[in-house]
Amino acid sequence: MDRTMTSRTAITSATAVGLLLLLLTGCAGPSEQEQAMTPTESRETMLTLLASSRDATGIPAAEWSEPIDIQSDMAADPCAMSNGDTGVNFSTGRSWEGDTSDDGEMEAVVQRVRDHWESNGMTTVRKVSPGPKQIVRLIGEGADEVRSIRTTIIPGKITISAESVCVVGNSAELNLNE
């Protein structure tokens, strides 16, 4: 066999092996978590955690706002999955307006919500802004239920907002079908 042919065969074989390795290792798909839920399950799981967090405050559900635009709970948003592909997630929030001047009661609200989130496997971070009109934020992350959830207490108002996990899906198609 001639030497040129042997070199070409070796190069072709090495290229084929390299391409096969690239296909097997370099093109990772969505993570198990991103594939574990459908978009509907992702949205419903977020809404369930939002409702249970609202309940954990001890403020009756009827006193909390509905979304300004009822479609906001239904709208799918594009998000980046772990492999860089575009997936879909949802976000929403609820608010309560009332007397937040009792620091002891507001601290108890924050603690009840923190306990609830931590019992669901989340890590929490509490942030307080300086000044006479403090803003208290409690942020929960790290559970399979949501990407993040936040409770904010400002003078006269408490809000809870959540963002679902990013899952496989197409936001444009989902929004057309809703």
N, C-alpha and C positions, 0 to 999 in steps of 0.2 A: 504494500500500500504506500502511496506516495506521502511524503512528509506534509505537504500542504493540506491534504485531505484529513490527516490525523489531527492537525492543529485546528481545522475548522470543526471537526467532530467534537474535540475537547472543549472548544469555545461554546459551541451550541449546547453541549451537555451542561456546562457550567452556568450558562445563561438560563437554561430551563430550570435547573435546581434553584438558582437565585430567585427567579420569578415565583416558583412554587413556595419558597420560604417567605417571600414578601406577602404572597396571598394568604398564607397560613398565619403569619404573625403581625403583619403591618396593617391589616384592615379589620381591626376589631369592630364588632357590632355593638349595639346598645348593651348596657349592663343588665344583670339579672333583675335589678329593681326596676329599671326602665321598661323591661319586657313583662314584669310581673302583673302590672295593672293595665286595664284598658283606659282610654281617656275618660269614659263615664265613671269607672271605679275611682280614678284619681280625683275627679271633681267631687264625687259623693263622699269619699273619705275625708277630703278637706272640709266639706260642709259639715260633716258629722263632728270632726274635731273642733271646728269653730263653734258649733252649737254646744258641745260639752264644755268648752272653755267659757262660753258665755254663762252657762249654768253654774260653773265653778265660782263665778263672782258672787253668787248669792242674790243677784238682781233678777227679778222676774223676767222671763223671756218676752212677755208682752210689752215691757218698757224699752226694749231695744229697737233700733231702727231696722227697717228693711233696706236693701240696697236702693240707692237713688234710681238706678235703672235696673229693673228686674232682670233684664237680659245680661247684666254684668256677671251673675253667677253662672250663666250658661255659655258665655263667650270663651272660646278657646284662644289662647295666646301662643305664639311661637316661642320656643325656648331651645337652649343648646343642651344636647345630651352629652354624656361623658365622652363619647367618641367623636364629638364635633358635629354630628348630624343634627338637623333641626327636628325637634319633637314638639310636643304640645303640653301646656299646663294651664292652670286656671288660678285666678286670684279674686278675693272678695273681702269685704269687711262689714262690720256692724258697729253702731255707736249707741251710747246711752248718754243722755244729758240730765244732769241733776246736781245735787250738792256733793262736792268732793272736798269740802273744807275740813272734814274730820280726818286728820292725818292718820289717826289710829285705825279708823275703818278702811281707809284707802290702802294702808299697809297690809291690813288683813286680806283685802281683795287680792292684792299682788301676791301674797303668800299662798292663798288658796289656788290661784291660777298656776303659780310656780309648782306647787305640790302636784297638781293635776298633770301638768306637762311632764314633770320628772317621773311620775308614776307610769307614763306612757313611753319612757325611755329617752326622753329628750334632755339635752343639756340646756341650761338657761343662763342668761346674762341679764343682770339688772343694771340699768343706767339711770342716773339722776342728774338733771341739769342744775347748775348752780343758780342761786337767786331767790327772790321772795316768792315768785310764782313757779314753783318747781314743776318740771315735766318728768314723770317717771315712765321709763320704758322697760318692759320685760320682753326679752326675745328668746324664743324656743327654737332649737334646731336639732337635727340629727336623728329623728325618728323616721320610720318608713312611711308614716302617714302624710307628712307634708315636707316641703322644702324648708319653709320657715313660717312662724306664726309670731305675732307681736301684740302686746297689750300696751296701750299708751294712756296715761292718766294726765290730763291737763286740767287746770281749774275749770270746773263745771262740765267735764266731759271725759268719758272712757271710750276708747275704741279698741276693737280687736280685729286684726286683719291677718289673712293667711294666704299663702301661695302653695299650690299643690306641687307634688313631685312632677318632674318632666318625664313624660312617657312617649312611646312610639305613637305617632299620629300626625295628621296634617290639619293645622288649624283652619285653613281656608275651606277645606272640604267639610270639616265638622261644623263650622259656622254656617255654611250653606244648608246643611241638613237639619239644623236646629230650628 
